[in-house]
Amino acid sequence: MNYFEPIGGARSPESQEFWNKHRNKVRRRYLVALAFALGWVLLSIWMSLPWLSDLGNLATPLVALFVLTFIAYVPGFMNAFLLVSLVLRPQSRRETPASWPGITILVAAYQEEELIGATLQSIAQLEYPGELEILVMDDGSTDRTSDRVIENKALFDGLANMDLRLVREVQNRGKARVLNHGLELASHELIVTIDADTLLEKGCIVSLIEHLVASPPETAAIAGTVFVANHDDSWITRAQQWDYFHGIAAVKRMQGMYYGTLVAQGAFSIYRKQAVLDVGGWPDTVGEDIVLTWSLLRRGLVVRHAEDAIAWTNAPKTFGELAKQRKRWARGMIEALSIHKALLAKRNLRTMLIWWNLLFVSIDLVFTLAFLPGLILAVLGIYWLAGPITLLVLPLAALWNVVIFRIQTRMLKRMDVKMEKSFIGFILYAFIYPLLMQPVSVWGYFAELFGGKKQWN
């Protein structure tokens, strides 16, 4: 499928030749990572046979196999595949367009009087040669969100390539609807979405465009990189800093390698307007960005990741706020799986990534209902559910964390971006954070299955 116009002029012969060769290299990397991961699973199964037998005697063989599969085998497979993918990652490719295209930036805002000013200031400081149309979509806020936008309008008055417009909804209609309204009003064919608390690095739009120019012609969206801006606010934000810097970044890099980034997040991503229109725009769901991304993938389009297009977000400061956010993310994944079940049967590299997300449901359930109680028993010297074989997962997890730390640190240095890192935050992220977040995900799954109330803010 190649119905998109090239960005900024005709695609160079070098770029086209590169992508023709690149697809075969991607398949080879995929097969190498898959072979290593399957080999690791076979080793894990062989080493765990005594444990499997003992647990089968305590419960039943079927229950024992189910528990070990999602405590040890599947997590081991995921860690192994992720590790090899990161080690074999291709060099990031960017290409400067012959001319810089116009872009519409959609800022969805609701009750954001405290943060919208800083977001607009970061937009005004962008270093982008093309036209930027900024549409702030105030979704019926009852605070001073719109007043703050008007107060900051002077920042754009002297900028020839930027035009700021405020669009006020009479009443709150929800994030999907306000984004679709912005899509209707957009003057340009490329759309960047950001949240009202997103702070943009000066060169991030240039990076998005150069990645898009150098991507396969059927690329419909590219997810930017989001880091935590307020990491010093609480222990919760310190742990999240490492989740964004390590966990989320590693998974997005891996998914992008195989043309299947599963979430072009609304907090900072670029989309082809025609592609979004063709799939009906943003759906009115809890995880509107997840479902939209999967709609694009279902059409055979490509969604990629720009690791050096950097933005910053204000992460939840308390555990309650974080739990609500991650519950919403979990619900969004269930929505996407429900709406796009057909993706599970497609024959391409991305199919395993979709199944990967589906397996997370079982992993989170078993972790919450079996592994956490198993840890308590293990402290008492009873290794029924959390035995020594589960430690096989740890070396792989440690290795890919070392690899992604080196990759991310070099990228920040190359982009001349400063980021303070909390050592205490890393300890919390590595040892405490998963114990809290997986039960929260289970809460989100059940909320979606049993029809809990939906809201976007």
C-alpha positions as CSV (number, residue, x, y, z in Angstrom):
1,M,0.0,0.0,0.0
2,N,1.6,3.3,-1.1
3,Y,-1.1,6.0,-1.4
4,F,0.7,8.6,0.7
5,E,2.5,11.5,-0.9
6,P,6.2,11.7,-0.1
7,I,7.0,14.2,2.7
8,G,8.8,17.3,1.6
9,G,9.3,16.3,-2.0
10,A,10.1,13.1,-3.9
11,R,11.7,10.2,-1.9
12,S,15.4,9.9,-2.7
13,P,16.6,6.8,-4.6
14,E,18.9,6.1,-1.7
15,S,16.1,6.0,0.8
16,Q,13.9,3.8,-1.4
17,E,16.8,1.4,-2.0
18,F,17.6,1.4,1.7
19,W,14.0,0.3,2.7
20,N,13.9,-2.4,0.0
21,K,17.0,-4.0,1.6
22,H,16.0,-3.2,5.1
23,R,12.9,-5.4,5.2
24,N,14.9,-8.6,4.7
25,K,17.3,-7.5,7.4
26,V,14.4,-6.9,9.8
27,R,13.1,-10.4,9.1
28,R,16.5,-11.9,9.8
29,R,16.8,-10.0,13.1
30,Y,13.3,-11.1,14.1
31,L,14.1,-14.8,13.4
32,V,17.4,-14.6,15.4
33,A,15.6,-13.0,18.4
34,L,12.8,-15.6,18.1
35,A,15.2,-18.5,18.0
36,F,17.1,-17.3,21.0
37,A,13.9,-16.7,23.0
38,L,12.5,-20.1,22.2
39,G,15.8,-21.7,23.1
40,W,15.7,-20.0,26.5
41,V,12.2,-21.3,27.1
42,L,13.3,-24.9,26.3
43,L,16.2,-24.5,28.8
44,S,13.8,-23.1,31.4
45,I,11.3,-26.0,30.9
46,W,14.1,-28.6,31.3
47,M,15.5,-27.0,34.4
48,S,12.0,-26.6,36.0
49,L,10.8,-30.2,35.5
50,P,11.3,-31.1,39.2
51,W,9.5,-28.0,40.3
52,L,6.7,-28.6,37.8
53,S,6.3,-32.2,39.2
54,D,6.2,-31.1,42.8
55,L,3.7,-28.3,42.1
56,G,1.6,-30.7,40.1
57,N,1.4,-33.0,43.1
58,L,0.3,-30.2,45.3
59,A,-2.4,-28.9,42.9
60,T,-2.9,-30.6,39.5
61,P,-0.5,-30.9,36.6
62,L,-2.6,-28.5,34.5
63,V,-2.7,-25.8,37.2
64,A,1.1,-26.3,37.7
65,L,1.8,-25.9,34.0
66,F,-0.4,-22.8,33.8
67,V,1.2,-21.1,36.8
68,L,4.8,-21.9,35.7
69,T,4.1,-20.8,32.1
70,F,3.1,-17.3,33.1
71,I,5.5,-16.9,36.1
72,A,8.6,-18.2,34.4
73,Y,8.4,-19.4,30.8
74,V,6.5,-16.5,29.1
75,P,8.3,-13.7,31.0
76,G,11.6,-15.5,30.1
77,F,10.7,-15.6,26.4
78,M,9.8,-11.9,26.5
79,N,13.0,-10.8,28.2
80,A,15.1,-12.9,25.8
81,F,13.4,-11.6,22.7
82,L,13.6,-8.0,23.9
83,L,17.3,-8.4,24.9
84,V,18.4,-9.8,21.5
85,S,16.2,-7.2,19.6
86,L,18.0,-4.4,21.5
87,V,21.4,-5.8,20.9
88,L,20.7,-6.3,17.1
89,R,18.9,-2.9,16.8
90,P,19.5,-1.2,13.5
91,Q,21.1,2.2,13.4
92,S,18.5,5.0,13.7
93,R,17.8,6.5,10.2
94,R,16.8,10.1,9.5
95,E,16.6,12.0,6.3
96,T,16.2,15.7,5.8
97,P,13.3,16.6,3.4
98,A,13.8,18.8,0.3
99,S,11.2,21.2,1.9
100,W,9.7,21.2,5.3
101,P,6.0,20.4,5.4
102,G,3.4,22.3,7.3
103,I,2.2,20.6,10.5
104,T,-0.9,21.1,12.7
105,I,-0.3,20.5,16.4
106,L,-3.4,19.5,18.3
107,V,-3.4,20.2,22.0
108,A,-6.3,18.5,23.8
109,A,-7.0,20.3,27.1
110,Y,-9.4,20.0,30.0
111,Q,-9.0,21.7,33.3
112,E,-5.3,22.5,32.6
113,E,-4.9,26.1,33.8
114,E,-1.8,25.2,35.8
115,L,0.2,23.6,33.0
116,I,-1.0,24.8,29.6
117,G,1.2,28.0,29.8
118,A,4.4,26.0,30.1
119,T,3.3,23.8,27.2
120,L,2.7,26.7,24.9
121,Q,6.0,28.3,25.9
122,S,7.8,25.1,24.9
123,I,5.9,25.1,21.5
124,A,7.0,28.8,20.9
125,Q,10.6,27.7,21.4
126,L,10.5,24.9,18.8
127,E,13.2,25.0,16.1
128,Y,11.2,23.9,13.0
129,P,11.7,25.6,9.6
130,G,8.1,24.8,8.3
131,E,4.7,26.2,9.2
132,L,3.2,25.2,12.5
133,E,-0.5,25.6,13.2
134,I,-1.3,25.2,16.9
135,L,-4.9,24.3,17.7
136,V,-5.6,24.3,21.5
137,M,-8.8,22.3,21.9
138,D,-10.4,23.4,25.2
139,D,-12.9,20.6,25.9
140,G,-15.4,22.6,28.0
141,S,-13.0,23.5,30.9
142,T,-14.6,25.3,33.8
143,D,-11.3,26.7,35.1
144,R,-9.0,29.3,33.5
145,T,-7.5,27.1,30.8
146,S,-8.7,29.3,27.9
147,D,-7.6,32.4,29.8
148,R,-4.1,31.0,30.1
149,V,-4.0,30.3,26.3
150,I,-5.0,33.9,25.5
151,E,-2.4,35.2,28.0
152,N,0.3,33.3,26.1
153,K,-0.8,34.3,22.6
154,A,1.8,37.1,22.6
155,L,4.5,34.5,22.5
156,F,3.5,33.6,18.9
157,D,2.8,37.1,17.5
158,G,6.3,37.6,16.3
159,L,6.8,34.1,14.9
160,A,6.2,34.1,11.2
161,N,5.9,30.3,10.9
162,M,3.6,29.7,13.9
163,D,-0.1,30.4,14.3
164,L,-1.9,29.8,17.6
165,R,-5.7,29.3,17.7
166,L,-7.9,28.6,20.6
167,V,-11.0,26.4,20.0
168,R,-13.5,26.3,22.9
169,E,-16.1,23.6,23.2
170,V,-19.3,24.7,24.9
171,Q,-19.3,21.5,27.1
172,N,-17.0,18.6,27.9
173,R,-17.4,16.0,25.1
174,G,-14.4,13.7,25.7
175,K,-10.9,13.5,24.3
176,A,-11.7,11.5,21.2
177,R,-14.4,13.9,20.0
178,V,-12.3,17.0,20.7
179,L,-9.4,15.5,18.7
180,N,-11.6,14.7,15.8
181,H,-13.0,18.2,15.8
182,G,-9.4,19.4,15.7
183,L,-8.7,17.1,12.8
184,E,-11.6,18.7,10.9
185,L,-10.1,22.1,11.5
186,A,-6.5,21.2,10.7
187,S,-5.0,23.0,7.7
188,H,-2.1,20.6,7.2
189,E,-1.8,16.9,6.2
190,L,0.5,16.1,9.1
191,I,-0.9,16.1,12.6
192,V,1.1,16.1,15.8
193,T,-0.9,15.5,19.0
194,I,0.3,16.5,22.5
195,D,-1.3,16.6,25.9
196,A,-1.8,19.9,27.6
197,D,1.1,19.1,30.1
198,T,3.6,18.0,27.4
199,L,6.8,20.0,27.2
200,L,8.6,19.7,23.8
201,E,12.4,19.7,23.2
202,K,13.4,22.3,20.6
203,G,14.4,19.8,17.9
204,C,11.7,17.2,18.5
205,I,9.5,18.1,15.5
206,V,12.5,18.1,13.1
207,S,13.3,14.6,14.4
208,L,9.8,13.4,13.8
209,I,9.8,14.6,10.2
210,E,13.2,13.3,9.4
211,H,12.2,9.9,10.8
212,L,9.0,10.0,8.7
213,V,10.8,10.9,5.5
214,A,13.2,8.0,6.0
215,S,10.5,5.5,6.8
216,P,8.7,3.1,4.5
217,P,6.1,4.9,2.3
218,E,3.2,3.2,4.0
219,T,4.1,4.7,7.4
220,A,1.0,6.2,8.9
221,A,2.2,7.4,12.3
222,I,5.4,7.7,14.4
223,A,5.4,7.8,18.2
224,G,7.8,10.2,19.8
225,T,9.7,9.6,23.0
226,V,8.2,10.8,26.3
227,F,10.2,11.2,29.5
228,V,9.1,12.3,33.0
229,A,9.5,16.0,33.7
230,N,8.6,16.1,37.4
231,H,10.7,13.1,38.6
232,D,11.6,14.9,41.9
233,D,8.0,15.4,43.0
234,S,7.6,12.1,44.9
235,W,8.9,8.5,45.1
236,I,6.1,7.6,42.7
237,T,7.5,10.0,40.0
238,R,11.1,8.8,40.6
239,A,10.0,5.2,39.9
240,Q,8.1,6.4,36.8
241,Q,11.1,8.2,35.5
242,W,12.8,4.8,35.0
243,D,9.7,3.2,33.7
244,Y,9.6,5.7,30.8
245,F,13.4,5.8,30.4
246,H,13.9,2.0,30.5
247,G,10.7,-0.1,30.2
248,I,8.5,1.9,27.9
249,A,11.5,3.1,25.7
250,A,12.9,-0.5,25.3
251,V,9.5,-1.9,24.3
252,K,8.8,0.9,21.8
253,R,12.3,0.5,20.3
254,M,11.8,-3.2,19.9
255,Q,8.3,-2.8,18.4
256,G,9.5,0.0,16.0
257,M,12.2,-2.4,14.7
258,Y,9.4,-4.7,13.4
259,Y,7.2,-1.9,11.9
260,G,4.6,-2.4,14.7
261,T,4.8,0.2,17.5
262,L,1.5,-0.7,19.3
263,V,0.8,2.7,20.7
264,A,1.4,6.0,19.0
265,Q,0.6,7.8,22.2
266,G,-1.6,10.9,22.2
267,A,0.9,12.7,24.5
268,F,3.4,13.1,21.6
269,S,3.0,11.4,18.2
270,I,2.8,12.4,14.5
271,Y,0.1,11.0,12.2
272,R,-0.8,11.2,8.5
273,K,-4.2,13.0,8.5
274,Q,-5.6,10.9,5.6
275,A,-4.7,7.7,7.4
276,V,-6.5,8.8,10.6
277,L,-9.5,9.9,8.5
278,D,-9.6,6.6,6.6
279,V,-10.0,4.6,9.9
280,G,-12.7,6.9,11.2
281,G,-10.6,9.2,13.4
282,W,-10.0,8.7,17.1
283,P,-12.6,6.3,18.6
284,D,-14.6,7.2,21.7
285,T,-12.9,4.8,24.0
286,V,-10.8,4.9,27.1
287,G,-7.6,4.1,25.2
288,E,-8.4,6.1,22.1
289,D,-4.7,6.3,21.0
290,I,-4.2,2.5,21.4
291,V,-7.3,1.7,19.4
292,L,-6.5,4.2,16.7
293,T,-2.9,2.7,16.4
294,W,-4.3,-0.8,16.0
295,S,-6.8,0.4,13.4
296,L,-3.8,1.7,11.4
297,L,-2.0,-1.6,11.8
298,R,-5.0,-3.6,10.8
299,R,-5.0,-1.8,7.4
300,G,-1.5,-3.0,6.9
301,L,0.1,0.4,7.6
302,V,3.3,1.0,9.5
303,V,3.6,2.6,12.9
304,R,7.2,3.4,14.0
305,H,9.1,5.0,16.9
306,A,11.4,8.0,16.9
307,E,13.7,7.5,19.9
308,D,15.3,10.9,19.6
309,A,12.2,13.0,19.2
310,I,11.9,13.9,22.9
311,A,9.1,15.4,24.9
312,W,8.5,15.6,28.7
313,T,5.3,14.9,30.6
314,N,4.2,15.5,34.1
315,A,3.6,12.1,35.6
316,P,1.1,11.3,38.4
317,K,2.5,12.3,41.8
318,T,0.6,9.9,44.0
319,F,0.0,6.2,43.9
320,G,-3.8,6.8,43.6
321,E,-3.3,9.0,40.5
322,L,-0.9,6.5,39.0
323,A,-3.2,3.6,39.6
324,K,-6.0,5.5,37.8
325,Q,-3.8,6.2,34.9
326,R,-2.5,2.6,34.6
327,K,-6.0,1.2,35.1
328,R,-7.0,3.3,32.1
329,W,-4.1,2.0,30.0
330,A,-5.0,-1.6,30.9
331,R,-8.6,-0.9,29.9
332,G,-7.4,0.6,26.6
333,M,-5.5,-2.6,25.8
334,I,-8.6,-4.8,26.4
335,E,-10.6,-2.4,24.2
336,A,-8.1,-2.7,21.4
337,L,-8.0,-6.5,21.7
338,S,-11.8,-6.7,21.7
339,I,-12.2,-4.3,18.7
340,H,-9.3,-5.7,16.6
341,K,-9.3,-9.4,17.3
342,A,-8.6,-10.0,13.6
343,L,-5.0,-8.7,14.1
344,L,-4.2,-11.9,16.1
345,A,-4.6,-13.9,12.9
346,K,-2.6,-11.7,10.5
347,R,0.5,-13.2,9.0
348,N,3.2,-10.6,9.6
349,L,5.9,-9.7,12.1
350,R,3.5,-7.6,14.1
351,T,1.2,-10.5,14.9
352,M,3.5,-11.8,17.7
353,L,3.6,-8.3,19.2
354,I,-0.2,-8.3,19.4
355,W,-0.2,-11.7,21.1
356,W,2.5,-10.4,23.4
357,N,0.0,-7.8,24.7
358,L,-2.7,-10.5,25.1
359,L,-0.3,-12.6,27.1
360,F,0.2,-9.7,29.5
361,V,-3.3,-10.3,30.7
362,S,-2.5,-13.8,31.8
363,I,0.9,-12.8,33.2
364,D,-0.7,-10.0,35.4
365,L,-3.4,-12.3,36.6
366,V,-1.0,-15.1,37.6
367,F,1.5,-12.7,39.1
368,T,-1.3,-11.1,41.2
369,L,-3.1,-14.3,42.3
370,A,-0.2,-16.7,42.5
371,F,3.3,-15.1,42.5
372,L,2.7,-12.5,45.1
373,P,1.3,-15.1,47.6
374,G,4.2,-17.3,46.5
375,L,6.7,-14.6,47.5
376,I,5.2,-14.6,51.0
377,L,5.5,-18.4,51.2
378,A,9.1,-18.2,49.9
379,V,10.0,-15.9,52.7
380,L,8.7,-18.7,55.0
381,G,10.8,-21.2,53.2
382,I,8.0,-22.7,51.1
383,Y,8.8,-22.6,47.4
384,W,5.6,-23.9,45.9
385,L,4.8,-20.9,43.7
386,A,8.0,-18.8,43.7
387,G,10.8,-21.2,43.4
388,P,14.5,-20.8,42.5
389,I,13.7,-21.4,38.8
390,T,12.0,-18.0,38.7
391,L,15.4,-16.5,39.2
392,L,16.2,-17.4,35.6
393,V,14.2,-14.4,34.5
394,L,16.4,-12.0,36.5
395,P,19.7,-12.3,34.4
396,L,17.9,-11.5,31.2
397,A,16.0,-8.6,32.8
398,A,19.2,-7.2,34.2
399,L,21.0,-7.6,30.8
400,W,18.3,-5.8,28.8
401,N,18.2,-3.0,31.4
402,V,21.9,-2.5,31.0
403,V,21.6,-2.5,27.2
404,I,18.8,0.0,27.2
405,F,20.5,2.3,29.7
406,R,23.6,2.5,27.4
407,I,21.4,3.1,24.4
408,Q,19.4,5.8,26.0
409,T,22.3,7.5,27.7
410,R,24.2,7.7,24.3
411,M,21.1,9.1,22.6
412,L,20.6,11.8,25.2
413,K,24.3,12.8,24.9
414,R,24.0,12.9,21.1
415,M,20.9,15.1,21.3
416,D,22.5,17.3,24.1
417,V,19.6,16.7,26.4
418,K,20.2,16.8,30.1
419,M,18.3,14.4,32.4
420,E,19.0,13.9,36.1
421,K,18.5,10.3,37.2
422,S,17.5,9.1,40.6
423,F,19.3,6.0,41.9
424,I,16.6,5.5,44.6
425,G,14.0,5.8,41.8
426,F,15.7,2.9,39.9
427,I,15.7,0.7,43.0
428,L,11.9,1.4,43.4
429,Y,11.3,0.7,39.7
430,A,13.3,-2.5,39.7
431,F,12.0,-4.1,43.0
432,I,8.8,-2.4,44.2
433,Y,7.1,-0.9,41.1
434,P,6.1,-4.2,39.4
435,L,4.6,-5.5,42.7
436,L,2.2,-2.5,42.6
437,M,1.5,-2.1,38.9
438,Q,0.5,-5.6,37.9
439,P,-2.4,-5.8,40.4
440,V,-3.5,-2.4,39.2
441,S,-3.5,-3.7,35.6
442,V,-5.7,-6.6,36.8
443,W,-8.1,-4.0,38.3
444,G,-8.2,-2.3,34.9
445,Y,-8.9,-5.6,33.1
446,F,-11.9,-6.4,35.3
447,A,-13.2,-2.8,35.1
448,E,-13.3,-3.1,31.3
449,L,-14.8,-6.6,31.3
450,F,-17.5,-5.6,33.8
451,G,-18.4,-2.2,32.3
452,G,-16.9,0.4,34.7
453,K,-17.4,4.1,34.1
454,K,-15.2,5.6,31.3
455,Q,-13.7,9.0,31.3
456,W,-10.6,10.6,29.7
457,N,-9.5,13.0,32.5
